[in-house]
Every structure is written in C-alpha cells, then in structure tokens.
C-alpha cells in the first residue's frame, strides 16, 4: 500500500498579482493620509475670492483669523486685539523673521481687518499674507 506524503512534490509559487494589489492599496492609503496631514491653523471662514491670487510657500506660518462677527483668532485661539499684539511680540521674539497669514472672512468689516494688520505691523512683523480663494475659471 502506498501512503501519499503530506508534502507535495510541487514547489510553492509566489502569486504576484495579489502582492501588486496590496502594494497599490498601501501606496494610495499613504498618499491620502499624507494629504490630510496638511495643517490649517486658521478658523474656518468664508475666504474672499481673488483672481490674481498666487500660492505661497507655507513654512510654518502663524495664522490670524477674522470672522464675520469681528472675532479675532490667533492659531485657532480666540483673542482680543490687545492680547493678539502681545502674542505677536512673543512670536517675533521666538522666531527671527516670522510669517503671518491672515484668514479674513469675506464679510468681515474693513475696520476689524485694518486693526489686525496694524497690530501685526506694530509688533515688527513684515511678512504678511492674506489667504484667498482662487476665482473659478470661466470656460469659453
């Protein structure tokens, strides 16, 4: 009587198609996670539209947000105009040449916006950018 061996004489084959599927899934997951890691330090506001806006290099800027109601936020923390000035002076002392991005609501008053810009300038910070949305392109 011949007893079959539990080990087969055939060699194991490495199937490459499932391996490729797994690698593409991991690659797609990595891309999606890395895109979601972009930090927005500002409070969500309705940004104004500007057709001449140009993307800026964002190397860890501080963010000042001005809402429609005139509330001021420094890196997502609500502050008064006086405490914003103190926070900006502290920022200037910690970093030699800081950059501040202003997230202003499209319906914020010009007075609130001007007060924020004035406070930033008085603290000695010269690199100021205003966050906008690009205008939708019209198709002919």
C-alpha positions in Angstrom: 0.0 0.0 0.0 1.4 3.4 -1.0 0.8 6.2 1.5 0.8 9.7 0.0 3.2 12.1 1.6 1.8 15.2 3.3 4.4 17.2 1.5 3.8 17.7 -2.2 6.5 17.4 -4.7 5.4 20.7 -6.2 7.2 23.9 -5.2 5.3 26.7 -3.8 4.5 29.6 -6.2 4.5 33.2 -5.2 1.5 34.9 -6.8 2.5 38.4 -7.8 -1.0 39.9 -8.7 -2.3 40.0 -5.2 1.0 41.4 -4.0 0.7 44.2 -6.5 -2.8 44.9 -5.4 -1.7 45.2 -1.8 1.2 47.5 -2.7 -1.1 49.8 -4.7 -3.6 49.9 -1.8 -0.8 50.8 0.7 0.5 53.5 -1.7 -3.0 55.0 -2.1 -3.5 55.0 1.6 -0.2 56.6 2.3 -0.9 59.4 -0.3 -4.4 60.1 1.2 -3.0 60.2 4.8 -0.2 62.5 3.9 -2.6 64.9 2.1 -4.8 65.0 5.1 -1.9 65.9 7.3 -1.7 69.4 5.9 -2.4 71.6 8.9 -4.8 74.5 8.7 -4.1 76.7 11.7 -6.9 79.1 11.0 -10.5 79.1 12.0 -12.9 78.1 9.1 -14.1 81.3 7.5 -15.6 82.3 4.1 -12.5 83.5 2.4 -12.7 86.2 -0.2 -12.2 85.4 -3.9 -9.2 86.9 -5.8 -8.5 86.1 -9.4 -4.8 87.3 -9.0 -4.0 85.0 -6.1 -0.7 83.2 -6.2 0.1 80.2 -4.0 2.7 81.0 -1.3 5.2 78.7 0.3 3.9 78.0 3.8 6.9 77.3 6.1 5.1 77.1 9.4 3.4 80.5 9.4 1.3 81.9 12.2 -2.4 82.4 11.4 -4.7 85.3 12.4 -8.4 84.7 11.6 -11.0 87.5 11.5 -14.6 86.2 11.4 -17.7 87.9 10.1 -18.7 89.0 13.6 -15.3 90.6 14.2 -13.9 87.9 16.4 -10.1 87.5 16.2 -8.3 84.2 16.5 -4.6 83.6 16.7 -3.8 80.0 15.7 -7.4 78.9 16.5 -7.4 80.5 19.9 -9.8 83.4 20.3 -8.0 86.6 21.5 -8.6 90.3 21.9 -6.8 92.8 19.8 -4.5 93.7 22.8 -3.6 90.1 23.5 -3.1 89.5 19.8 -0.4 92.2 19.9 1.3 90.6 22.9 1.2 87.1 21.2 2.7 88.6 18.0 5.5 90.3 20.0 6.2 86.9 21.6 6.2 85.2 18.2 8.6 87.8 16.9 11.0 87.2 19.8 10.9 83.4 19.3 11.4 83.5 15.5 13.7 85.9 13.8 11.6 86.5 10.7 8.1 85.1 11.2 5.4 85.0 8.6 1.7 85.7 9.4 -1.2 84.6 7.2 -4.5 86.4 7.7 -7.7 84.4 7.2 -10.3 87.1 6.9 -14.0 86.4 6.3 -15.3 88.0 3.1 -18.0 89.7 5.1 -15.7 91.0 7.9 -15.6 94.7 8.3 -12.7 96.7 6.9 -12.2 98.3 10.3 -11.6 94.9 12.0 -9.3 93.8 9.2 -7.3 97.1 9.3 -6.9 96.8 13.1 -5.4 93.3 12.8 -3.0 94.4 10.1 -2.0 97.4 12.1 -1.3 95.2 15.2 0.8 92.9 13.1 2.9 95.8 11.7 3.3 97.4 15.2 4.7 94.1 16.5 7.5 94.3 13.9 6.4 91.5 11.6 6.9 92.4 8.0 5.9 89.2 6.2 2.1 89.3 6.0 -0.1 87.4 3.5 -3.8 87.3 3.0 -5.5 83.9 2.4 -7.9 84.0 -0.5 -9.7 81.5 -2.7 -8.9 81.5 -6.4 -11.6 82.7 -8.7 -13.4 80.0 -10.7 -12.2 79.9 -14.2 -14.8 80.5 -16.9 -14.9 78.1 -19.8 -15.5 79.6 -23.3 
